[in-house]
Amino acid sequence: MSSDELPDADTGTITKAKPKTERPKLYRVLLLNDDFTPMDFVILVLKKYFMKSDAEATRIMLAVHNQGAGLAGIYTFEVAETKVYTVNEFSRRHKHPLKCTMEKE
């Protein structure tokens, strides 16, 4: 009998214990300030890739501008990694140095 099989005291049958599922780890996706990327481009990125409203995109863009970084969203590892790659590629293709990074929550 394996460690995940437990005898049922009432019926004498063996039942499998349910494995415990863990919540996936979450990652913060950040946009970093630079001296060259236009504010309108940052807003475009936030709306296009993070589905932010005009008001929320503007608020985050101002945080990037004034505080050096802005939180674009919190995602599971795979989603965060994809967003970081996609935003960095989009910025590079449009010749802007805007950087997107992720960090563990």
C-alpha positions in Angstrom: 0.0 0.0 0.0 1.4 3.4 -1.0 1.4 6.4 1.3 -1.4 8.0 -0.7 -3.7 5.0 -0.2 -5.6 4.9 3.0 -7.8 2.0 4.3 -11.5 3.0 4.9 -12.3 2.0 8.5 -16.0 1.3 7.7 -15.8 -0.7 4.5 -12.3 -2.1 4.6 -11.7 -0.7 1.1 -8.7 1.2 0.0 -9.3 4.8 -1.1 -6.7 7.3 -2.5 -6.2 10.5 -0.7 -6.7 13.6 -2.8 -3.4 15.3 -3.6 -3.1 18.8 -2.2 -3.0 21.4 -4.9 -0.9 24.5 -4.4 -1.8 28.0 -5.6 0.5 29.0 -8.4 3.2 31.5 -7.5 2.4 35.1 -8.8 4.7 37.6 -10.4 4.5 41.3 -10.6 5.0 42.7 -14.2 6.6 46.2 -14.1 7.3 48.8 -16.7 10.6 50.7 -16.0 11.2 54.4 -16.7 13.7 55.7 -19.2 14.4 59.2 -20.6 13.3 58.5 -24.2 10.1 56.5 -24.5 7.1 58.9 -25.0 4.3 58.8 -22.4 1.8 58.1 -25.2 3.7 54.9 -26.1 3.6 53.7 -22.5 -0.2 54.3 -22.4 -0.6 52.4 -25.6 1.4 49.4 -24.2 -0.7 49.4 -21.0 -4.0 49.4 -23.0 -2.9 46.9 -25.7 -1.1 44.3 -23.6 -2.6 44.8 -20.1 -6.2 45.8 -21.0 -6.1 48.9 -18.9 -8.6 51.8 -19.3 -7.4 55.2 -20.4 -7.5 56.5 -16.8 -5.7 53.5 -15.3 -3.1 53.4 -18.1 -2.4 57.1 -17.5 -2.1 56.6 -13.7 0.4 53.7 -14.2 2.3 55.7 -16.8 2.7 58.6 -14.3 3.9 56.1 -11.7 6.5 54.9 -14.2 7.5 58.5 -14.9 7.6 59.8 -11.3 8.6 56.7 -9.3 10.8 54.9 -11.8 8.5 51.9 -12.2 4.9 51.1 -12.5 2.9 47.9 -11.8 1.2 46.7 -15.0 -0.3 43.6 -13.4 0.1 40.4 -11.4 0.1 37.1 -13.2 1.2 33.5 -13.0 4.8 32.8 -14.2 3.9 31.8 -17.8 1.5 34.7 -18.4 4.0 37.2 -16.8 6.9 35.8 -18.9 4.9 36.1 -22.1 3.8 39.6 -21.3 7.4 40.7 -20.6 8.7 39.2 -23.8 5.8 40.6 -25.9 6.1 44.1 -24.5 9.9 44.2 -24.9 9.7 43.0 -28.5 7.0 45.5 -29.3 9.1 48.3 -27.8 12.2 47.2 -29.6 10.3 47.0 -33.0 9.1 50.6 -32.4 12.6 51.7 -31.5 11.8 52.6 -27.9 14.0 51.6 -24.9 10.9 50.8 -22.7 11.7 47.8 -20.5 9.3 45.4 -19.0 10.4 43.1 -16.2 8.9 40.6 -13.7 9.5 39.8 -10.1 8.2 37.3 -7.7 5.2 38.6 -5.6 
